[in-house]
Amino acid sequence: MFRRKRFDAAAAVVVAVVVGAACTGGGGKRHAAPPTTRPAIAVTPTRSIKVQPALLAGADAKTAAPPVEISIRPSTDGTLAVTFDEHDVGPTRSLWEAAGWNAAIVASLITGAPIADRELHFRVAGRLTAQNAGALLTIAVIALLRGDELEPDITITGMVNPDGTIGPVPGVPESVAAAVRARKARMLVPFGERTVADASGKIVDVVATGPQLGIRVAETPDVYNAYQLFTGKALPQPPASTKTALNPDAYDALDAKVDTWSARFVSARNAFRALAPTVQQDLNPYAAAAQRQQHQARKLADAGKRAGAFTAAVNAAGLMRAAALAGTALPTLLTQGVAPFVSAVKTAAPVERALANVGKALDDVTPVTVTEAGALTAAYGNLVDAASLSKFAQRLFAATDLAGQPDLAQVLVGAIYTGLAGSLVEAANDLITVSHDLGGPDLPDDIDATPAADALHRAAQANLAAFQSEVVAPRARAAHAGTAAMSDAIARADTVYALARTGDRTLAGLSDVLGVGSPSGYAGLGGALGLYVRSALLNAKYSSLGVVDTATLVLVRPTNPGAFASVLERAQSRLAANLAMLRARHVNPTIVAADYEIGSDDQKGPVTDKFDALGDYWDGYVNSRVLASLGGLAPSR
C-alpha cells in the first residue's frame, strides 16, 4: 500500500503525499515446507444467533433497542454475500452495513475461515453512533463460524479494526445505560474508555459506577479478549514472536534494489538541483519530503531492515523524480498554460502506456509458491495505485479557482502525482524479480484469488459509504456546499481519501487499465487489499481514533491517547506474530516485513507518524492473513 508522507504544499494547499509502498514478494529457496492444510472451518454451517447491542431506542431513550439476529448459510455461488434487514436505522444505514461487512472480513481473517462460500444476513434495528456495534457483530460471526454459544448476560460497544483490535466510540455512558435497560449483567467497553464524558459533558467512570446501576463494566482491548468473555473459550492465535527477519537470500535481492532506487534518488536530486532557484523554492516541500524518506531508507538499511529500506528508497526516489519532473515542466505552465504543461508531463511520464505494458506482462505470470503469490498481488497493487494516482491527477489538471481560471497549484500537484505513478509502475517489475527463486511452500492447485478480492472490495465500498455519510455529508451541510463538491475538497486535502475514492473506480475498470481482457484474480486482490485498509484508516482517523483539523484535515491528536496507544501496540504485536508464523512455514513475505519494519520506525515519531505506522501494521496484518489463506496454511484456530 502507498506510504503517506506529509509536506507543506505551496499556495495554501495541504496534501498528504502517497508514495509507493511498493514491496512484497520474497520466499526463500524452495524448502521441504510443512504440509499445508485447508482451514478447519471449511464447511459453512446453517445457523442463527441473537445478540443485544448496547443501544437505546425510542424518543424517550428509556428502552433498549431490540436484539440483532445474524444468520449464516452456505453460499449458492461460491462468493461471500452480506445482506441486511434494517428497521428504524434512519441515516445510520451505512454504519450498520459497514459494521456488518467488517465483521465478516475480520472474522474470516481471525479464524482463518475462507472469506467466500457463505451468506451472512443481519437483521438490525436502532441507530448507531459510529460503527459502535462492529465488535459485537464480529464476535457473533466468529461464534457462528465456530459453532460456539454466547453467554446471554453480556454485551459490548466498540468499533472493530482490521486486525481485531477494538477502537473507541462515542456515547459509552449511554451504551452502559442501554445495556442496563436490556437487563445485561456484564458490559465491555473499548480499552481507554473507562473514564469518559456523558452526553451532558460530565466525566463518568463507567467501571466504578456500573455496579451502582446493577452491571459490571470492564475494558477490553480486542476481539480475542472479548470473545473469551462472551463464550468462555479462547480464540487461538499465533504466539507472540520477534522472529520477523526474512532469510538472507531475500535480503540480498532487496539490497540490490535498495541500491538501484537510491541511485535513482541521487540522479533525480541532481536534476532537481539544476533547476532555477525560484522553481526549486516552489517545489522544495516535495524535495524535502523525499530527502526525509531517503534518510529513513539509509537508517533502515543500516539496521538490517532491508524490506523497509526498499519501501523507503522507492518513496524517496519516486517523490524526488516527481519534483524534478514537475520543476522541469513548470516554466511551460507559467508561460504557455495548462495544456502544453500537461502534455510535457505526460510525455516525460507516459503512465497509461507503461501500465498497459506491465499489466500485459504480469498477466503471463502464474505464481507457484505462496511467496510468488504475495509478490504478484503486491505488484498488481502498485499498478492499481499508479492508475488511481494518474486518474486523480487528471482531475487536478482540470481544477479551477473561484474565478473559473486554472488552479495552478492543483495543476502542479497533478504533475507530482503523475510522476509518482510512473515510479510505481516501474517498481512493480522489481517486486516480481525480487521473488524469483526464493521458494517457499507451493500454492494449492485449485487456488482462486477472485472471491477474496471481491469480498474485500465490497467491504471497502461499505466503509467508503459510511465515510460519505458520516464525514463528507456533515461537512457539506456545515459549509452549505454540495456533497460532491465537499468530496472533491476532502480528496484534494487528504490523498488517502483521494486514492480510496479513485481506487474504487479503478477496480471497476481493471481491463482497461491493464490492457487485458480478463485480469487475474490477483489483480483485483492487489487493489482490493489496499482499498480495504485505506477505507478502514479513513473511518478510524475521522470517526474513532483521531481528531482532525477542520481546515487542513491533518491529524492533530488522538481522540483518546490511551485507547490509541493500546490499538497501536497491539497492531504491532499482532503483525509480528503473523509474520513469524509465515516465516516458520518458509514464506518470505516482503510486503509484510516491510510494513512491520517501516511501521516500527514510524511508531517512534509524532502522532501523524504513529498513525502512518498503524496503517502499515493493518496493511501487513491483512496481507499476512490473506497469504496464509491463499496458501492453505494451517490457520491459527
N, C-alpha and C positions, 0 to 999 in steps of 0.2 A: 504494500500500500504506500501511496505517496507520503513523503515526510513533509510535515508542515514546519516552516521556519519563518519567523516574523522579521519584518524590517519596516522602516518608516518610508512610505512612498511619497513621491513629490505631489504637489498640487492638492494637498489635504486628502489624498486617497489612501486609506489604510487597507493593506492587503496582506493576508497570510499566505506566503508563497508555499506552494506544494511542490516538493522536488522528489525525484524518483527514488522510491524505496526499493529500488529495482533489484531485489536479490532474493533468490531462492534456489533450490536445486540441491546439490550435494548428494552424496551417498558415499559409501566407502568402496573399496574394491569388493567385488562380489564375495560375500561371506556365506558360509553354511548357516543361514539365519534360522532362528527358531521357527517352527511351523506356525503358519498363520491360521486363525480360526475366524469364522463368522461370529458376529456378536451373539451373545446368548439370547438377547431379545430379538429373535429373527421372525417370529410369527406374531402378528398383531392380534391381541385378544379383542373380543367384543364385550365391552364393559361400560359402566357409567358410574359416576361418583358425584357427590354433592359436597360443596364447601361453602363456608359462610364468610363473605367479605366483610371487612370492618367498615361498613358504610351505613350512614343514617339515611332514611327515606322519609319522604313527606315534607310538607312545608313547615311543620312544627318541629321537625328534627327530633322527634321523640320515639320513633320506631326504627327498627333495624331493616336494612334492605333485605330482600329475600335471598335465599341461598342461590349459588351458581351451580348449575348442573353441567357436567362435562362428560361427553361420551366418546368412545373410541371404537373403531371397527376397521377391518381390512379395507384397503383401497381397491376400487374397481379397475383402476388403470395404471397402478404401479407408482403413482405420484403421491405427494403429500397434499391433502385437501384440508383447509381450515375454514369452517363456516360458523355463522353466528345467528342466534335468535335473540334479538335485543328489545328490551322493554324499558321505557321511561329513562333512556340513557341521554336524551337531549343532545346537546352539542359534544358530548364526550364519546360519541360513537367511535371516532378514530382512535381514541385512547384504549377503549376496550379491545379493538381489533389489533392494535399494535401489541397490547399485553398478551393477547392470545397467540399471535404469531411468534412472539419472542418466547413464550412458554414452550411452544412446540419445538423451536430450534434449540433452545438451551437444554431442554430435557433430552433431546437426542444427543447433543454434544456431551452432556454429563454422563449419560448411561452408556453411550456407545451404540445405542439402537440405531438402525438405519433411519435416515431422515425421511425417506419416502415410504411408500407401501402402507399408508394408513390414512384414515379420515378422522379428524377431530371436530367435534361440534360443541360450541359453547352456548349455553342458554343463560343470558346475563340480564341483570336489571340494576338500575341505580346509576348515579353519576359519580365519575371518578375525579380525583384531583391528581394530576399527573398520572402515570401508569402505576397507581398505588396498589393495584391488585395483581401486578405482574409476578411477584414472588409466590403468592397464593396459587395462582393458576399453574405456575411451573411445578410446584410441589404436587399438585393434583395430577398433572400429566405424567410426572415420573411415577406416581403411585399406580396410575392406570397401566403404564408400560410394565411395571414390575409385579403387579398383582398384589401390592401391599394395601392394607387398610389404614385409614387415617383416624386418629383419635377424635372423638366428637366434641371435645371440650376446648379446642384450641383454634385460634385464627392468627392472621399476620397481616401487616401492612408493609409495603416496600416495593421499590422498582427493581426488577431483575436485570442484571447486566449480562453481556455475552458469556462471561466466564463463571456465572453463577453467584457472584457477589451481589449483595443486596444494597441498593442505593437509597439515600434519604428521600423522603417525600414530605410535602406539606400536610398539615392537619393531623398530626399524630395524636394530640389530646382528644380531638373529636373522633378519631378512629378507635381509641380506647373506649370512649363513651358508647360508640356503636357496638363494640364487642360486648359491653355490659348489657346493652339492650337486647342483644342476641343471646344472652344467657351463657356466654362463654366464661370458663374458669381461668383460661390462660390466654395471654396475648403476646405476640412477638413484634418488636419494632426494630427498624434498622439500627445497627451499631452507630453510636454517636448521637442518637436522638432520644436519649433518656430525658434530657432537660431541654425543653423547647417552649416556644410561646404558643399559647392557645389563640383562638380567634379574636379575643379581646386584647391581646398583647401581653397578657400575664404569663410569666415564666412558670412552667409546671414541670415537676419531676414525676414523670408518669410511673416510674418504678416504685417510688416511695408512696405516691397517692393511690396507686392501683388497689392495694388491699382495702383501703377505705371505701372503695366502690364495689368491692367484692370480686376483684380479679387480680391475678398475679401477672405482672408485666416483666418481660426480660428483653434485653437487646440480643440481636443475632446478626452475625457478620455475613453469612452466606447460606445458600441453599443446603449445603451439606449439614451444617449445624441445625438449621430449621427442620430439615427432613427427619432427623433423628428424634427431635422433639415431637413432631407430628405422628411418627409411626413407631418409635422405639427401635428402629433399625438404622444401621449405618449405611451410607452410600459409599461403596468402595471408590477409591481414587488413587492415582499414582502417588507413591510416598514422596515426601519432601526430599529433594536431592540437589546437590550443587554440581553434578557431573553433566555440565551443559556444553562442554567443548566439542567441536567437530573433530574428525580424525585428521591426521597430518596431510593425507592426500587432498582432502577438501580444502584445507587451509593453504596448501601450496598452490592449488588452482586459483584460489581467491587472491593470494599475494600478487600474482601476475596481473590480475585485473585491477587491483588497487594501484599498482604502478602505472598501468595504462591510463586509468582515469586521472591519476594525479598529474601525469604528463599533459593530459588534455586540459587540466585546470591551469597549469603554468602557461601553456600556449594561449589559452583564452585570456588569461590575466595580462599577458604581454600585449595582446591585441587591444584589450581594454585600455591599458596604459598609453597606448599610442593614439588614442582618441584626443580630440581637443579638450583642454581643461574644463571648459564650460559643459561639454557633453558628459565628461566624467562626473562632474558635480551633480548633474541631473540624475544620473544612474548610480551614484555611489551607494545608496542604500542596498541595492541588489548586489553590488560587488562586495560590500562589507559582509552581507549575509553569506555569500559564497565563501569568503575568507574564513568566516567562523566555522563553516562546515568543513573546510579543508583542515583547519586546526583540530577539529574533532576527529577527522579521519586519521590524522597523524597520531593523536593521543590514543585512539583505539588500537591502531596498528602496533604501536609501541608496547601496549599492554597485552598483545597477543590475541586481541579480539578482532580477527580479520573479517568475519562476516559483517559485523557492524562497521568496520573501517571501509569495506566495499560500498555499503549503502551511503555512508557519509561522503566518500570520494565521488560517487555518482552525483549526489546532491550538489557538491561543490563545483564540479566541472560543468554540470548541466546549467546551473544558475549563472556562473561566470560566462559561459558561452552565450547564454541568452542576453546578458547585459552587453557583451561585445557586439552581438548581432543587432540589438536594438540601437546601440550607440552609433554603429556604422551607418545605419539607415536613417537616423534621426534628422540629419540635415535635409534629407529628401522630404521628410514630413513637414519641416518648417518652411521649406522653400517651394515645394511642389504640391503639397497637400496629401490627403489620406490615401487616395487610390494608388498613386505611384509608390508611396511608402509601403503599403500592404503588399504590393507586387514585389518590391525588393525583398521584403521579409520572407515571403513565400518562396521566392527563388532561392534564397540562401538556406531556407529550411523547408524543403518540399515534403511536408509531413504526410499528406494523403498518399503520395506515391510510395513513400517509404513504408507506410502502414500496409498497403496492399502487397508490397514485395515480401515483407517479413511475414505477413499473415498467410500468404500462399506457401512460404517455406515451412512455417510451423504446421500447416495443415498436413504436411507429409511426415510429421514426427509422430511416431507411435511409442509411447512410454512402455517400458518393460518392467521397470522396478518402481517401488514407491518413491524413491529419490527422484527418478526421472519424471514421475507424475507431478511431484511438487515443483520441479523446475519448469515444466510446461505450463502448469497452472499459473505460476508467477509471471512467466514471460507473456502469457496472454493478458494477465492483469495489467502489465505495463502497457500493452497495446491499447487496451480499453481506456486506461487513464490518459494515454497520449491522445487518443481520439477525442476524449472528453475535453481535455485542455484545448485542443485545436478548435473544437466546436464552440467552446466558450469564448475563445479568442475572436471568433467571427462576430459574436455579439458585441464584444468590446470595440472592434474595428468600426462598428456601425453606431457606437454610442454618441449621443448629442447632449449638449448642455441645455439650460433652461431657455436659451435664446434660439435653440434649434441648430446651433453650429456644432461641428465635430468636437467632441470632448477629447482633446489631445492627450490628456493624462491617461484616460482609459484606453485610448488607441495604443499608447506606448506600453501599457501593461499587457495588451493583447499581443504585442510583439514579444514580450518576455515569455508569455505562456506558449507561444508558437515555438520559440527556441527551446524551451524546456521539453515540449512534446517531442521534438526531434531527437533530443538526447535519450528520452525514454525508449523510443523505438530502437535506437542503437543498442541500448543496454539490454533489451530483450534478447538479442542474439547472444550476449555474454552469458545470460542465465542458462541457456541451453548448453553452451560449450563447457561451462563450469561443471555441469552434471555428467559429462561424458566419462565413462569408465570408472565411475565411483561406486557402482554396485549397490548392494542392499537387497532386501527381500523382494521377490517378484510380486507383481500385481496379480490378483485372481484373473482368470481368463475371461470371466463374464462381467468385468467391471464396467460401469456406465456412470459417468460423472454428471449426466444431464439432470437426473432427479434432484440431486443435492444443489446444483446450480439454480434450478427453478425454485426450490423451497427458500433458499437464501435470498433470491431476488424478490420473491413475494413478501418475505418478512421485512426486507429493506423498504419496499414500497409502503408497507403498513407504517413503518417508522416515519417515513417522509410525509405521509398523510397526517400523522399525529403532529409532526413538526409544523406542518402548514396550518393546522387548526389552532395549535397552542402557542405558536411563536409568531408566525407570519401574519395571520389574520388579526390578532390583537394589536400588533404594531401598526398594521394598516389602518385599523379603526382609530387608533390614537393620533395618527398623522393625517387623518382624513384623506387617505390615499387608497387606491385600488390594491387588491391583494397581489395582482400580477406585478404592478409597479414596485410594491414592497418586496416581493420575492426577488425581483431583479436587483433592488438596492442591497438586500442582505447578501445576495450572491456576489456582488461586486466587493463587498467588505469582508466576506468570510468565504475563503476559497474552498474550505471543506464542504460547505453547502453548495457552492457552485459546481464542484465536481460530483457531488452526490446527485444533484438535480440533473445535470447533464449526463452523468454516467447511466442513470436510469434510462434515458432516451437512447444512449449509445448501445446499451444491451439489447434494445428492441430492434436495432438495425445492424447487427454484427456482420451479416453477409455483405452489406455494402462497405462497411469499414474495412473488413479483412480481405475483400475481393474473392471470396469463396462462396460456393452455392449453399453449403450446409456446414457451418463451422462445427468443429469438435466440441463435445461436451465440456472439455477442459477450457475452451474459450469462454463459455458462459460462466463456468465456475470461477475462473480467474477474476472476471469483472464483478461477479456477484459477491465473492468474499470481501473485496474491498468496499463495495457499496453497503453491505450489511454492517460492517464495522463502522464506517463513516456515519451511517444513519443513527446507529446507537450512540456514537460520540456526540452527535448534534443534540439529541434529546438529553443526554447526560449534562452537556455543557450549559444548555439553556433552561432545563427544567428540573434537574436533580442535583448535580454536583457543583455547578458553577454560578457565580454572579458575574454578569456580562455588562460592560459599559454600554449604555444605550446608544451612544453616538458612534463609537468605533467598533463595537461588537468584540472587543478584546476581553478575554477572561481576566478579571481583576482580583478575584479571591474565591475560595471555595464557599459554598453556602454553609457548610459545617466542616471546619478543619479536621475534627476527629473522625467524622464519617469518611471524608475524602482520604485521609491518611490510611484508614483501615482498608478501603477499597483498593488503593494503590499498592499497599504492601501485599495484600492477598493476591492481587493480579500478578505481581511479580513472582510470588511463590508458586502460584498455580501454573504459570508458564514454564518456570524452571522444572517443575515436576514432570510436565508433559514432554518437554524437550528431552529430559533424561530418559523418559520411557521410550521415546523413539530411538534415542542413541543406543539404548540397551538392546534394541532389535536391529542394530546396524544400519539404521536410516540416518543420513546426514542432511537434515532439513535446513538448508542455509537460510531460508526466509525466517524460520522460527528462531534460529540462532541470532540472526541479525536483529530481529525485533527485541530479543532479550538483551543483547549486548548494548545496543544503542539506547534502549529504554533505560537500562540500569545507569547509563551515563546521564541521560536527561533527568532522571529522577533526583539527581543531586542539585538541580538548578531551581530557579524561581517557579512560581505556580504555573506559569504558562508552559515551561519546560516539563514540569511534572505532569501536566495534562497531556502533553505530547507523549510522554512515557506511558501513560495509561492507554493511549491509543495503540502504541507499539505492543504492549502486553496483550491487549484484546485481539489485535491482529494475529499475533503469534499463537495465542491460545486457539482461536478458531481454526487457523491453518493446521495446527498440530492435531486437533481432533478430527478434522476432515481428512487429513492424510492417513491417520490411523484407520478411519472408517473405509477409505478407498482401498487400503491395503489389506483389509480384513484382519488387521492386527487385533489380538485379544484386547478387548476394551477393559477399562478399569471398572468392573462391576462386582 
